[in-house]
């Protein structure tokens, strides 16, 4: 009999049906299946209609409502609600963009709350480092410190003094050279 850890693995006889039952898992769906009846069909900015087929709510346009072929709501209540939402979106930004209100706030608090716009023609700025641009990098900063004339002289002197000590004491530990033979 061998060691208990180094014993060869025992082969078990496994039923193929039992293996398959471990690999698959059945979950029973309780409820009734509701097929998706229509697409969202909210008008998009490019002129097309939203093609998403969700049951209750589109993640981009909210609750899915009945719309005609042009994307307009069929119920009058839905038309009013969409108009109110559009006005609310426009009104919330228009209040803070009022230049008179901005000047009053700046006069009373001394803080300029206006948004700084990007300059014309600048385009999209990237946060990536331009490798072609020669600027100060950590390597350049270290090179200026390490390769200074004073630093180089200091290192050379230290190396020379170490070499001199080593050469002077070259045979210091050798018994033949420490005592004279007579």
NORZI-V17775 format. One record per residue. N is the residue number from 1. SS is DSSP state (helix for helix, strand for strand, loop for the rest). PHI is phi as a letter, one per 20 degrees, with the letter a starting at -180 (NA if undefined). NEAR is the number of other C-alpha atoms within 12 Angstrom. Layout:
n=N ss=SS phi=PHI near=NEAR
n=N ss=SS phi=PHI near=NEAR
//
This chain:
n=1 ss=loop phi=NA near=7
n=2 ss=loop phi=e near=7
n=3 ss=loop phi=f near=7
n=4 ss=loop phi=f near=8
n=5 ss=loop phi=e near=8
n=6 ss=loop phi=e near=9
n=7 ss=loop phi=f near=9
n=8 ss=loop phi=f near=10
n=9 ss=loop phi=f near=8
n=10 ss=loop phi=e near=7
n=11 ss=loop phi=e near=6
n=12 ss=loop phi=d near=6
n=13 ss=loop phi=e near=8
n=14 ss=loop phi=d near=11
n=15 ss=loop phi=f near=10
n=16 ss=helix phi=f near=10
n=17 ss=helix phi=f near=10
n=18 ss=helix phi=f near=11
n=19 ss=helix phi=f near=12
n=20 ss=helix phi=f near=12
n=21 ss=helix phi=f near=12
n=22 ss=helix phi=f near=12
n=23 ss=helix phi=e near=10
n=24 ss=loop phi=d near=10
n=25 ss=loop phi=c near=9
n=26 ss=loop phi=d near=9
n=27 ss=loop phi=c near=6
n=28 ss=loop phi=e near=7
n=29 ss=loop phi=e near=7
n=30 ss=loop phi=e near=6
n=31 ss=loop phi=p near=6
n=32 ss=loop phi=d near=7
n=33 ss=loop phi=f near=8
n=34 ss=loop phi=d near=10
n=35 ss=loop phi=f near=11
n=36 ss=loop phi=f near=14
n=37 ss=loop phi=e near=15
n=38 ss=loop phi=b near=23
n=39 ss=loop phi=e near=27
n=40 ss=loop phi=f near=34
n=41 ss=loop phi=l near=32
n=42 ss=loop phi=f near=34
n=43 ss=strand phi=f near=23
n=44 ss=loop phi=e near=17
n=45 ss=loop phi=f near=8
n=46 ss=loop phi=e near=8
n=47 ss=loop phi=n near=11
n=48 ss=loop phi=e near=15
n=49 ss=strand phi=d near=21
n=50 ss=loop phi=f near=26
n=51 ss=loop phi=e near=18
n=52 ss=loop phi=f near=24
n=53 ss=loop phi=d near=23
n=54 ss=loop phi=d near=23
n=55 ss=loop phi=f near=19
n=56 ss=loop phi=c near=20
n=57 ss=strand phi=c near=19
n=58 ss=strand phi=e near=20
n=59 ss=loop phi=f near=15
n=60 ss=loop phi=e near=17
n=61 ss=loop phi=d near=25
n=62 ss=strand phi=n near=20
n=63 ss=strand phi=f near=22
n=64 ss=loop phi=f near=28
n=65 ss=loop phi=c near=30
n=66 ss=loop phi=f near=23
n=67 ss=strand phi=c near=23
n=68 ss=loop phi=e near=17
n=69 ss=loop phi=f near=17
n=70 ss=loop phi=e near=17
n=71 ss=loop phi=n near=23
n=72 ss=loop phi=e near=23
n=73 ss=strand phi=f near=24
n=74 ss=loop phi=e near=19
n=75 ss=loop phi=e near=14
n=76 ss=helix phi=f near=14
n=77 ss=helix phi=f near=14
n=78 ss=helix phi=f near=19
n=79 ss=helix phi=f near=18
n=80 ss=helix phi=f near=15
n=81 ss=helix phi=f near=17
n=82 ss=helix phi=f near=23
n=83 ss=helix phi=f near=17
n=84 ss=helix phi=f near=14
n=85 ss=helix phi=f near=16
n=86 ss=helix phi=f near=15
n=87 ss=helix phi=f near=14
n=88 ss=helix phi=f near=14
n=89 ss=helix phi=f near=13
n=90 ss=helix phi=f near=14
n=91 ss=helix phi=f near=15
n=92 ss=helix phi=f near=13
n=93 ss=helix phi=e near=12
n=94 ss=helix phi=f near=15
n=95 ss=helix phi=f near=14
n=96 ss=helix phi=e near=18
n=97 ss=loop phi=e near=16
n=98 ss=loop phi=f near=17
n=99 ss=helix phi=f near=16
n=100 ss=helix phi=f near=14
n=101 ss=helix phi=f near=17
n=102 ss=helix phi=f near=21
n=103 ss=helix phi=f near=18
n=104 ss=helix phi=f near=17
n=105 ss=helix phi=f near=17
n=106 ss=helix phi=f near=15
n=107 ss=helix phi=f near=13
n=108 ss=helix phi=e near=12
n=109 ss=helix phi=d near=11
n=110 ss=loop phi=n near=11
n=111 ss=loop phi=d near=13
n=112 ss=loop phi=e near=16
n=113 ss=loop phi=e near=19
n=114 ss=loop phi=f near=17
n=115 ss=loop phi=f near=12
n=116 ss=loop phi=e near=7
n=117 ss=loop phi=e near=9
n=118 ss=loop phi=f near=10
n=119 ss=loop phi=f near=9
n=120 ss=loop phi=f near=7
n=121 ss=loop phi=m near=8
n=122 ss=loop phi=f near=9
n=123 ss=loop phi=m near=9
n=124 ss=loop phi=e near=10
n=125 ss=loop phi=e near=11
n=126 ss=loop phi=d near=8
n=127 ss=loop phi=e near=6
n=128 ss=loop phi=e near=9
n=129 ss=loop phi=e near=12
n=130 ss=loop phi=e near=12
n=131 ss=loop phi=f near=9
n=132 ss=loop phi=f near=7
n=133 ss=loop phi=f near=9
n=134 ss=loop phi=e near=10
n=135 ss=loop phi=c near=12
n=136 ss=loop phi=e near=14
n=137 ss=loop phi=d near=14
n=138 ss=helix phi=f near=10
n=139 ss=helix phi=f near=13
n=140 ss=helix phi=f near=13
n=141 ss=helix phi=f near=13
n=142 ss=helix phi=f near=12
n=143 ss=helix phi=f near=15
n=144 ss=helix phi=f near=16
n=145 ss=helix phi=f near=14
n=146 ss=helix phi=f near=16
n=147 ss=loop phi=e near=16
n=148 ss=loop phi=f near=14
n=149 ss=helix phi=f near=13
n=150 ss=helix phi=f near=13
n=151 ss=helix phi=f near=15
n=152 ss=helix phi=f near=16
n=153 ss=helix phi=f near=14
n=154 ss=helix phi=f near=15
n=155 ss=helix phi=f near=16
n=156 ss=helix phi=f near=14
n=157 ss=helix phi=f near=14
n=158 ss=helix phi=f near=14
n=159 ss=helix phi=f near=14
n=160 ss=helix phi=f near=14
n=161 ss=helix phi=f near=14
n=162 ss=helix phi=f near=15
n=163 ss=helix phi=f near=14
n=164 ss=helix phi=f near=13
n=165 ss=helix phi=f near=14
n=166 ss=helix phi=f near=14
n=167 ss=helix phi=f near=12
n=168 ss=helix phi=f near=12
n=169 ss=loop phi=d near=14
n=170 ss=loop phi=f near=14
n=171 ss=loop phi=d near=14
n=172 ss=loop phi=f near=14
n=173 ss=loop phi=e near=12
n=174 ss=loop phi=e near=10
n=175 ss=helix phi=f near=10
n=176 ss=helix phi=f near=10
n=177 ss=helix phi=e near=12
n=178 ss=helix phi=e near=12
n=179 ss=loop phi=d near=11
n=180 ss=loop phi=e near=7
n=181 ss=loop phi=e near=7
n=182 ss=loop phi=c near=3
//
